Amino acid sequence: MPSTGPAADAARAAFRGWLEAKGHAVENARAAVAGLEAAFAAGVLTRTPVLDRMLADLMVALEQDDGQRLGGKSAEAARFILRAISRELDQA
């Protein structure tokens, strides 16, 4: 059952705002995940198994070694996964 109410709607809108934000896709993805994790922790949105898998995939795309700069394929993977998470948020 999807979360309802103004706080859930605001959390979804904030996440989607990061998708449209100007800046580097990887940094925007990290900010979007942080906001989503905060919404889960506060009980505003419900974590679903599908979202867990998507977030795990996104974290793999965002992994980097010390000093490594992410871009290119990582950025494209982040954008792709974020769009999928955005669609799934309607069920969270």
C-alpha positions in Angstrom: 0.0 0.0 0.0 1.6 3.3 -1.1 2.3 6.0 1.5 -0.1 8.9 1.4 -0.3 12.4 2.7 1.5 15.7 2.2 4.8 14.5 3.6 4.9 11.5 1.3 4.0 13.7 -1.7 6.7 16.2 -0.7 9.3 13.4 -0.4 8.4 12.1 -3.8 8.6 15.6 -5.3 11.9 16.3 -3.6 13.4 13.1 -5.1 12.1 13.9 -8.5 13.5 17.4 -8.2 17.0 15.9 -7.9 16.4 14.1 -11.2 15.8 17.5 -12.9 18.5 19.4 -11.0 21.4 20.9 -12.9 24.8 19.6 -12.0 26.6 16.3 -12.1 24.4 13.3 -12.3 26.4 11.3 -9.8 26.3 14.0 -7.2 22.6 14.6 -7.8 22.0 10.8 -7.4 23.8 10.8 -4.1 21.7 13.7 -2.9 18.5 12.0 -4.1 19.4 8.8 -2.3 20.1 10.7 0.9 16.7 12.4 0.8 15.0 9.1 0.1 16.8 7.3 2.9 15.7 10.1 5.3 12.1 9.7 4.1 12.3 6.0 4.8 13.9 6.5 8.2 11.2 9.1 9.2 8.4 6.7 8.1 7.2 9.1 5.4 7.7 6.5 2.6 7.6 2.8 2.8 10.6 0.9 1.6 9.6 -1.8 -0.8 11.7 -4.9 -2.0 11.8 -3.5 -5.5 13.1 -0.1 -4.2 15.7 -1.9 -2.1 17.0 -3.7 -5.2 17.0 -0.5 -7.3 18.9 1.3 -4.6 21.4 -1.5 -4.3 22.0 -1.3 -8.1 22.4 2.5 -7.9 24.9 2.2 -5.1 27.0 -0.1 -7.2 26.9 2.5 -10.0 28.0 5.2 -7.6 30.9 3.2 -6.0 34.3 4.7 -6.5 37.8 4.1 -5.2 39.6 6.9 -3.4 40.6 9.6 -5.9 38.6 8.1 -8.7 36.3 10.4 -10.6 32.9 9.0 -11.7 31.3 10.0 -15.0 30.3 8.6 -18.3 28.9 5.2 -17.7 28.3 5.7 -14.0 26.4 8.9 -14.7 24.3 7.3 -17.3 23.6 4.3 -15.1 22.6 6.6 -12.3 20.2 8.5 -14.5 18.6 5.3 -15.7 18.2 3.8 -12.2 16.9 7.1 -10.8 14.2 7.3 -13.4 13.1 3.7 -12.5 13.1 4.6 -8.8 11.0 7.6 -9.6 8.4 5.4 -11.2 8.4 2.9 -8.3 8.0 5.7 -5.7 4.3 5.8 -6.5 4.2 2.4 -4.7 6.3 3.4 -1.7 
